[in-house]
Amino acid sequence: MKRTDEAVSLARDALIYLSQDVDRIGRFLAVTGVGPVEIRERVDDPTFLAGVLDFILADDAMVVDFAEAAGIAPEQPARARRLLPGGDLLEY
């Protein structure tokens, strides 16, 4: 993955993945403190989407499950995260 717009697209897919399971989205909302309205307002914000990927990347099992659901390699979320704000500081 070499382009920021591809990273944003993958992070949006990750948000959709989270929203498809009540427990996952509930945990995301609890951990991040955001609400449904804020999610809708920030769905195009690369900084917010970086946080979505951070949440998924914090759980190896979730990374694998998301990758399988999205039909991507398990390394893709970390690659996408590096292209979003703050990604140059991470070691995924």
The first five atom37 places (N, CA, C, CB, O) and aatype in JSON, in Angstrom:
{
  "aatype": [12, 11, 1, 16, 3, 6, 0, 19, 15, 10, 0, 1, 3, 0, 10, 9, 18, 10, 15, 5, 3, 19, 3, 1, 9, 7, 1, 13, 10, 0, 19, 16, 7, 19, 7, 14, 19, 6, 9, 1, 6, 1, 19, 3, 3, 14, 16, 13, 10, 0, 7, 19, 10, 3, 13, 9, 10, 0, 3, 3, 0, 12, 19, 19, 3, 13, 0, 6, 0, 0, 7, 9, 0, 14, 6, 5, 14, 0, 1, 0, 1, 1, 10, 10, 14, 7, 7, 3, 10, 10, 6, 18],
  "atom_mask": [
    [1, 1, 1, 1, 1],
    [1, 1, 1, 1, 1],
    [1, 1, 1, 1, 1],
    [1, 1, 1, 1, 1],
    [1, 1, 1, 1, 1],
    [1, 1, 1, 1, 1],
    [1, 1, 1, 1, 1],
    [1, 1, 1, 1, 1],
    [1, 1, 1, 1, 1],
    [1, 1, 1, 1, 1],
    [1, 1, 1, 1, 1],
    [1, 1, 1, 1, 1],
    [1, 1, 1, 1, 1],
    [1, 1, 1, 1, 1],
    [1, 1, 1, 1, 1],
    [1, 1, 1, 1, 1],
    [1, 1, 1, 1, 1],
    [1, 1, 1, 1, 1],
    [1, 1, 1, 1, 1],
    [1, 1, 1, 1, 1],
    [1, 1, 1, 1, 1],
    [1, 1, 1, 1, 1],
    [1, 1, 1, 1, 1],
    [1, 1, 1, 1, 1],
    [1, 1, 1, 1, 1],
    [1, 1, 1, 0, 1],
    [1, 1, 1, 1, 1],
    [1, 1, 1, 1, 1],
    [1, 1, 1, 1, 1],
    [1, 1, 1, 1, 1],
    [1, 1, 1, 1, 1],
    [1, 1, 1, 1, 1],
    [1, 1, 1, 0, 1],
    [1, 1, 1, 1, 1],
    [1, 1, 1, 0, 1],
    [1, 1, 1, 1, 1],
    [1, 1, 1, 1, 1],
    [1, 1, 1, 1, 1],
    [1, 1, 1, 1, 1],
    [1, 1, 1, 1, 1],
    [1, 1, 1, 1, 1],
    [1, 1, 1, 1, 1],
    [1, 1, 1, 1, 1],
    [1, 1, 1, 1, 1],
    [1, 1, 1, 1, 1],
    [1, 1, 1, 1, 1],
    [1, 1, 1, 1, 1],
    [1, 1, 1, 1, 1],
    [1, 1, 1, 1, 1],
    [1, 1, 1, 1, 1],
    [1, 1, 1, 0, 1],
    [1, 1, 1, 1, 1],
    [1, 1, 1, 1, 1],
    [1, 1, 1, 1, 1],
    [1, 1, 1, 1, 1],
    [1, 1, 1, 1, 1],
    [1, 1, 1, 1, 1],
    [1, 1, 1, 1, 1],
    [1, 1, 1, 1, 1],
    [1, 1, 1, 1, 1],
    [1, 1, 1, 1, 1],
    [1, 1, 1, 1, 1],
    [1, 1, 1, 1, 1],
    [1, 1, 1, 1, 1],
    [1, 1, 1, 1, 1],
    [1, 1, 1, 1, 1],
    [1, 1, 1, 1, 1],
    [1, 1, 1, 1, 1],
    [1, 1, 1, 1, 1],
    [1, 1, 1, 1, 1],
    [1, 1, 1, 0, 1],
    [1, 1, 1, 1, 1],
    [1, 1, 1, 1, 1],
    [1, 1, 1, 1, 1],
    [1, 1, 1, 1, 1],
    [1, 1, 1, 1, 1],
    [1, 1, 1, 1, 1],
    [1, 1, 1, 1, 1],
    [1, 1, 1, 1, 1],
    [1, 1, 1, 1, 1],
    [1, 1, 1, 1, 1],
    [1, 1, 1, 1, 1],
    [1, 1, 1, 1, 1],
    [1, 1, 1, 1, 1],
    [1, 1, 1, 1, 1],
    [1, 1, 1, 0, 1],
    [1, 1, 1, 0, 1],
    [1, 1, 1, 1, 1],
    [1, 1, 1, 1, 1],
    [1, 1, 1, 1, 1],
    [1, 1, 1, 1, 1],
    [1, 1, 1, 1, 1]
  ],
  "atom_positions": [
    [[0.86, -1.17, 0.0], [0.0, 0.0, 0.0], [0.9, 1.23, 0.0], [-0.97, 0.0, 1.23], [1.76, 1.38, 0.86]],
    [[0.68, 2.1, -0.97], [1.57, 3.25, -1.13], [0.85, 4.58, -1.12], [2.33, 3.12, -2.4], [1.5, 5.63, -1.13]],
    [[-0.46, 4.57, -1.1], [-1.18, 5.84, -1.21], [-2.08, 6.07, -0.01], [-2.0, 5.87, -2.49], [-2.71, 5.16, 0.52]],
    [[-2.12, 7.31, 0.4], [-2.94, 7.68, 1.55], [-4.42, 7.4, 1.29], [-2.74, 9.15, 1.9], [-5.13, 6.97, 2.2]],
    [[-4.89, 7.64, 0.08], [-6.31, 7.4, -0.2], [-6.66, 5.92, -0.08], [-6.67, 7.92, -1.6], [-7.78, 5.58, 0.31]],
    [[-5.72, 5.04, -0.4], [-5.95, 3.6, -0.2], [-6.0, 3.26, 1.28], [-4.85, 2.77, -0.9], [-6.79, 2.43, 1.72]],
    [[-5.15, 3.92, 2.06], [-5.14, 3.71, 3.5], [-6.44, 4.19, 4.12], [-3.95, 4.43, 4.15], [-6.99, 3.53, 5.01]],
    [[-6.94, 5.33, 3.67], [-8.21, 5.86, 4.17], [-9.34, 4.89, 3.83], [-8.5, 7.27, 3.57], [-10.21, 4.63, 4.66]],
    [[-9.33, 4.37, 2.62], [-10.37, 3.42, 2.21], [-10.34, 2.16, 3.06], [-10.19, 3.06, 0.73], [-11.39, 1.66, 3.48]],
    [[-9.15, 1.64, 3.32], [-9.04, 0.44, 4.15], [-9.51, 0.73, 5.58], [-7.59, -0.09, 4.15], [-10.15, -0.11, 6.21]],
    [[-9.19, 1.91, 6.1], [-9.63, 2.27, 7.45], [-11.14, 2.41, 7.51], [-8.95, 3.57, 7.9], [-11.76, 2.07, 8.52]],
    [[-11.75, 2.92, 6.45], [-13.22, 2.97, 6.41], [-13.8, 1.56, 6.41], [-13.72, 3.75, 5.16], [-14.79, 1.29, 7.08]],
    [[-13.16, 0.66, 5.66], [-13.59, -0.74, 5.68], [-13.48, -1.31, 7.1], [-12.76, -1.59, 4.7], [-14.33, -2.1, 7.53]],
    [[-12.43, -0.92, 7.8], [-12.25, -1.38, 9.18], [-13.37, -0.86, 10.08], [-10.88, -0.91, 9.73], [-13.86, -1.58, 10.95]],
    [[-13.79, 0.37, 9.86], [-14.89, 0.93, 10.64], [-16.19, 0.19, 10.34], [-15.06, 2.43, 10.33], [-16.97, -0.08, 11.25]],
    [[-16.41, -0.15, 9.09], [-17.59, -0.94, 8.73], [-17.53, -2.3, 9.41], [-17.68, -1.12, 7.18], [-18.52, -2.79, 9.96]],
    [[-16.34, -2.9, 9.38], [-16.13, -4.19, 10.05], [-16.5, -4.08, 11.54], [-14.67, -4.65, 9.9], [-17.21, -4.95, 12.06]],
    [[-16.04, -3.05, 12.2], [-16.37, -2.86, 13.62], [-17.87, -2.72, 13.82], [-15.65, -1.63, 14.19], [-18.45, -3.29, 14.74]],
    [[-18.51, -1.95, 12.94], [-19.93, -1.67, 13.11], [-20.83, -2.87, 12.84], [-20.33, -0.54, 12.19], [-22.01, -2.85, 13.19]],
    [[-20.29, -3.91, 12.24], [-21.1, -5.09, 11.92], [-21.26, -6.04, 13.1], [-20.48, -5.83, 10.77], [-21.95, -7.05, 13.0]],
    [[-20.63, -5.73, 14.21], [-20.74, -6.58, 15.4], [-20.97, -5.68, 16.62], [-19.45, -7.46, 15.59], [-20.18, -4.79, 16.9]],
    [[-22.05, -5.93, 17.32], [-22.43, -5.09, 18.46], [-21.33, -5.04, 19.52], [-23.73, -5.6, 19.08], [-21.04, -3.97, 20.06]],
    [[-20.73, -6.17, 19.81], [-19.68, -6.2, 20.83], [-18.44, -5.41, 20.4], [-19.28, -7.64, 21.14], [-17.87, -4.66, 21.18]],
    [[-18.04, -5.6, 19.14], [-16.85, -4.87, 18.64], [-17.07, -3.38, 18.65], [-16.49, -5.33, 17.22], [-16.24, -2.63, 19.16]],
    [[-18.2, -2.92, 18.09], [-18.43, -1.47, 18.02], [-18.65, -0.91, 19.42], [-19.65, -1.15, 17.11], [-18.24, 0.21, 19.71]],
    [[-19.28, -1.69, 20.29], [-19.47, -1.24, 21.66], [-18.15, -1.04, 22.38], [0.0, 0.0, 0.0], [-17.96, -0.06, 23.1]],
    [[-17.24, -1.98, 22.18], [-15.91, -1.85, 22.78], [-15.16, -0.67, 22.2], [-15.1, -3.14, 22.58], [-14.5, 0.07, 22.93]],
    [[-15.26, -0.46, 20.88], [-14.61, 0.67, 20.24], [-15.13, 1.99, 20.83], [-14.85, 0.62, 18.72], [-14.35, 2.88, 21.16]],
    [[-16.44, 2.1, 20.95], [-17.03, 3.31, 21.5], [-16.59, 3.53, 22.94], [-18.56, 3.24, 21.43], [-16.29, 4.66, 23.34]],
    [[-16.55, 2.46, 23.73], [-16.15, 2.58, 25.13], [-14.68, 2.97, 25.27], [-16.4, 1.26, 25.86], [-14.33, 3.82, 26.09]],
    [[-13.83, 2.35, 24.47], [-12.39, 2.61, 24.58], [-12.04, 4.0, 24.08], [-11.6, 1.56, 23.8], [-11.22, 4.69, 24.68]],
    [[-12.66, 4.41, 22.98], [-12.29, 5.69, 22.36], [-13.07, 6.87, 22.92], [-12.49, 5.62, 20.88], [-12.62, 8.01, 22.84]],
    [[-14.24, 6.6, 23.47], [-15.06, 7.69, 23.99], [-15.84, 8.44, 22.92], [0.0, 0.0, 0.0], [-16.49, 9.44, 23.22]],
    [[-15.8, 7.98, 21.68], [-16.58, 8.63, 20.63], [-17.97, 8.04, 20.61], [-15.9, 8.45, 19.24], [-18.22, 6.95, 21.12]],
    [[-18.89, 8.8, 20.03], [-20.26, 8.34, 19.9], [-20.63, 8.21, 18.44], [0.0, 0.0, 0.0], [-19.87, 8.6, 17.56]],
    [[-21.79, 7.66, 18.18], [-22.24, 7.45, 16.8], [-22.27, 8.73, 15.97], [-23.61, 6.84, 16.81], [-21.92, 8.71, 14.78]],
    [[-22.67, 9.83, 16.56], [-22.71, 11.1, 15.82], [-21.31, 11.52, 15.41], [-23.38, 12.22, 16.67], [-21.09, 11.93, 14.27]],
    [[-20.36, 11.41, 16.32], [-18.99, 11.78, 16.01], [-18.41, 10.87, 14.93], [-18.13, 11.71, 17.28], [-17.65, 11.33, 14.07]],
    [[-18.76, 9.6, 14.96], [-18.28, 8.69, 13.91], [-18.76, 9.18, 12.55], [-18.76, 7.24, 14.16], [-17.98, 9.25, 11.6]],
    [[-20.04, 9.51, 12.45], [-20.57, 9.99, 11.17], [-19.89, 11.28, 10.73], [-22.08, 10.2, 11.27], [-19.64, 11.47, 9.55]],
    [[-19.6, 12.15, 11.68], [-18.96, 13.43, 11.35], [-17.51, 13.27, 10.94], [-19.06, 14.37, 12.53], [-16.98, 14.1, 10.2]],
    [[-16.85, 12.21, 11.41], [-15.41, 12.08, 11.21], [-15.01, 10.93, 10.28], [-14.73, 11.9, 12.53], [-13.84, 10.57, 10.22]],
    [[-15.98, 10.37, 9.58], [-15.71, 9.22, 8.73], [-14.7, 9.53, 7.61], [-17.0, 8.73, 8.13], [-14.11, 8.6, 7.06]],
    [[-14.49, 10.77, 7.29], [-13.52, 11.16, 6.27], [-12.24, 11.74, 6.86], [-14.14, 12.16, 5.32], [-11.35, 12.16, 6.12]],
    [[-12.13, 11.77, 8.17], [-10.98, 12.36, 8.86], [-9.86, 11.33, 9.01], [-11.4, 12.91, 10.25], [-10.02, 10.37, 9.76]],
    [[-8.74, 11.53, 8.31], [-7.64, 10.56, 8.4], [-7.12, 10.33, 9.82], [-6.51, 11.02, 7.54], [-6.68, 9.23, 10.14]],
    [[-7.18, 11.33, 10.66], [-6.72, 11.17, 12.04], [-7.66, 10.24, 12.81], [-6.63, 12.54, 12.75], [-7.2, 9.37, 13.55]],
    [[-8.94, 10.42, 12.64], [-9.92, 9.53, 13.27], [-9.76, 8.11, 12.74], [-11.36, 10.04, 13.01], [-9.78, 7.14, 13.5]],
    [[-9.62, 7.99, 11.42], [-9.48, 6.67, 10.81], [-8.2, 5.98, 11.26], [-9.52, 6.78, 9.29], [-8.15, 4.76, 11.35]],
    [[-7.15, 6.75, 11.53], [-5.93, 6.18, 12.09], [-6.25, 5.52, 13.44], [-4.82, 7.27, 12.26], [-5.72, 4.45, 13.75]],
    [[-7.1, 6.17, 14.21], [-7.51, 5.6, 15.5], [-8.3, 4.32, 15.35], [0.0, 0.0, 0.0], [-8.19, 3.42, 16.18]],
    [[-9.09, 4.23, 14.3], [-9.83, 2.99, 14.02], [-8.83, 1.86, 13.79], [-10.77, 3.16, 12.77], [-8.98, 0.77, 14.35]],
    [[-7.83, 2.12, 12.96], [-6.82, 1.09, 12.72], [-6.02, 0.78, 13.97], [-5.88, 1.52, 11.6], [-5.68, -0.38, 14.21]],
    [[-5.71, 1.79, 14.76], [-5.0, 1.54, 16.02], [-5.79, 0.59, 16.9], [-4.74, 2.86, 16.77], [-5.22, -0.31, 17.52]],
    [[-7.09, 0.79, 16.96], [-7.94, -0.07, 17.78], [-7.87, -1.52, 17.29], [-9.4, 0.44, 17.75], [-7.71, -2.44, 18.1]],
    [[-7.99, -1.71, 16.0], [-7.93, -3.08, 15.46], [-6.55, -3.68, 15.65], [-8.3, -3.08, 13.97], [-6.43, -4.85, 16.01]],
    [[-5.51, -2.9, 15.41], [-4.15, -3.4, 15.5], [-3.74, -3.76, 16.93], [-3.19, -2.37, 14.96], [-2.76, -4.47, 17.13]],
    [[-4.48, -3.29, 17.91], [-4.17, -3.6, 19.31], [-4.57, -5.03, 19.68], [-4.88, -2.61, 20.22], [-4.24, -5.5, 20.77]],
    [[-5.28, -5.72, 18.8], [-5.78, -7.07, 19.07], [-5.44, -7.97, 17.88], [-7.32, -7.06, 19.34], [-6.07, -7.88, 16.83]],
    [[-4.44, -8.83, 18.05], [-3.99, -9.68, 16.94], [-5.11, -10.52, 16.34], [-2.88, -10.59, 17.42], [-5.19, -10.68, 15.12]],
    [[-5.97, -11.05, 17.19], [-7.08, -11.87, 16.68], [-8.02, -11.03, 15.82], [-7.85, -12.52, 17.85], [-8.54, -11.51, 14.82]],
    [[-8.24, -9.79, 16.22], [-9.11, -8.91, 15.45], [-8.47, -8.56, 14.11], [-9.44, -7.64, 16.25], [-9.16, -8.46, 13.1]],
    [[-7.16, -8.36, 14.11], [-6.45, -8.08, 12.86], [-6.68, -9.23, 11.87], [-4.93, -7.88, 13.11], [-7.03, -9.0, 10.71]],
    [[-6.49, -10.44, 12.34], [-6.66, -11.61, 11.49], [-8.1, -11.72, 11.02], [-6.24, -12.9, 12.23], [-8.36, -11.99, 9.84]],
    [[-9.04, -11.52, 11.92], [-10.46, -11.62, 11.56], [-10.85, -10.54, 10.55], [-11.34, -11.5, 12.82], [-11.55, -10.82, 9.58]],
    [[-10.4, -9.32, 10.78], [-10.68, -8.23, 9.83], [-10.07, -8.53, 8.48], [-10.13, -6.89, 10.37], [-10.73, -8.35, 7.45]],
    [[-8.84, -8.99, 8.45], [-8.16, -9.3, 7.19], [-8.94, -10.37, 6.42], [-6.72, -9.77, 7.45], [-9.12, -10.26, 5.21]],
    [[-9.38, -11.39, 7.12], [-10.16, -12.44, 6.47], [-11.48, -11.89, 5.94], [-10.43, -13.6, 7.46], [-11.88, -12.19, 4.81]],
    [[-12.14, -11.08, 6.74], [-13.43, -10.5, 6.32], [-13.26, -9.57, 5.12], [-14.06, -9.74, 7.49], [-14.13, -9.51, 4.26]],
    [[-12.15, -8.85, 5.08], [-11.91, -7.88, 4.01], [-11.21, -8.5, 2.8], [-11.08, -6.72, 4.54], [-11.1, -7.87, 1.75]],
    [[-10.75, -9.73, 2.95], [-10.05, -10.39, 1.85], [-8.7, -9.78, 1.56], [0.0, 0.0, 0.0], [-8.29, -9.66, 0.4]],
    [[-8.0, -9.39, 2.63], [-6.68, -8.77, 2.49], [-5.66, -9.54, 3.31], [-6.71, -7.27, 2.93], [-6.02, -10.38, 4.15]],
    [[-4.4, -9.26, 3.07], [-3.33, -9.86, 3.88], [-3.36, -9.24, 5.27], [-1.94, -9.66, 3.21], [-3.65, -8.05, 5.41]],
    [[-3.05, -10.01, 6.31], [-3.07, -9.48, 7.67], [-2.09, -8.31, 7.89], [-2.74, -10.58, 8.64], [-2.23, -7.57, 8.86]],
    [[-1.13, -8.14, 7.0], [-0.17, -7.04, 7.14], [-0.73, -5.7, 6.65], [1.1, -7.37, 6.37], [-0.21, -4.65, 6.99]],
    [[-1.8, -5.76, 5.85], [-2.33, -4.54, 5.23], [-2.8, -3.48, 6.23], [-3.48, -4.91, 4.35], [-2.51, -2.3, 6.01]],
    [[-3.48, -3.83, 7.31], [-3.89, -2.78, 8.24], [-2.7, -1.99, 8.81], [-4.68, -3.39, 9.38], [-2.77, -0.77, 8.95]],
    [[-1.62, -2.68, 9.14], [-0.43, -1.98, 9.67], [0.2, -1.11, 8.59], [0.6, -3.0, 10.2], [0.65, 0.0, 8.87]],
    [[0.24, -1.6, 7.37], [0.78, -0.79, 6.27], [-0.07, 0.46, 6.06], [0.84, -1.62, 4.97], [0.46, 1.55, 5.88]],
    [[-1.38, 0.28, 6.1], [-2.28, 1.43, 5.94], [-2.08, 2.42, 7.08], [-3.75, 0.97, 5.88], [-2.06, 3.63, 6.86]],
    [[-1.94, 1.9, 8.29], [-1.79, 2.78, 9.46], [-0.56, 3.67, 9.34], [-1.71, 1.96, 10.74], [-0.58, 4.83, 9.75]],
    [[0.52, 3.13, 8.77], [1.75, 3.91, 8.61], [1.56, 5.1, 7.68], [2.87, 3.03, 8.08], [2.31, 6.07, 7.77]],
    [[0.57, 5.05, 6.8], [0.34, 6.12, 5.84], [-0.57, 7.23, 6.38], [-0.26, 5.56, 4.58], [-0.72, 8.28, 5.76]],
    [[-1.18, 6.98, 7.52], [-2.1, 7.96, 8.11], [-1.38, 8.79, 9.17], [-3.34, 7.25, 8.72], [-0.28, 8.44, 9.58]],
    [[-1.99, 9.9, 9.61], [-1.32, 10.77, 10.57], [-0.77, 10.02, 11.78], [-2.26, 11.83, 11.03], [-1.47, 9.22, 12.4]],
    [[0.48, 10.3, 12.1], [1.16, 9.68, 13.24], [1.76, 8.33, 12.93], [0.0, 0.0, 0.0], [2.45, 7.76, 13.77]],
    [[1.51, 7.81, 11.75], [1.97, 6.49, 11.38], [3.47, 6.36, 11.26], [0.0, 0.0, 0.0], [4.03, 5.27, 11.41]],
    [[4.13, 7.47, 11.01], [5.58, 7.42, 10.89], [6.26, 7.2, 12.24], [6.09, 8.71, 10.27], [7.46, 6.95, 12.3]],
    [[5.51, 7.29, 13.31], [6.06, 7.12, 14.66], [5.83, 5.72, 15.21], [5.45, 8.14, 15.59], [6.27, 5.41, 16.32]],
    [[5.13, 4.87, 14.45], [4.72, 3.56, 14.95], [5.63, 2.45, 14.49], [3.3, 3.27, 14.52], [6.35, 2.57, 13.5]],
    [[5.59, 1.36, 15.23], [6.36, 0.18, 14.87], [5.45, -1.04, 14.83], [7.51, -0.04, 15.86], [5.62, -1.96, 15.63]],
    [[4.5, -1.07, 13.93], [3.63, -2.25, 13.76], [4.33, -3.23, 12.88], [2.24, -1.87, 13.16], [3.8, -4.3, 12.59]]
  ]
}
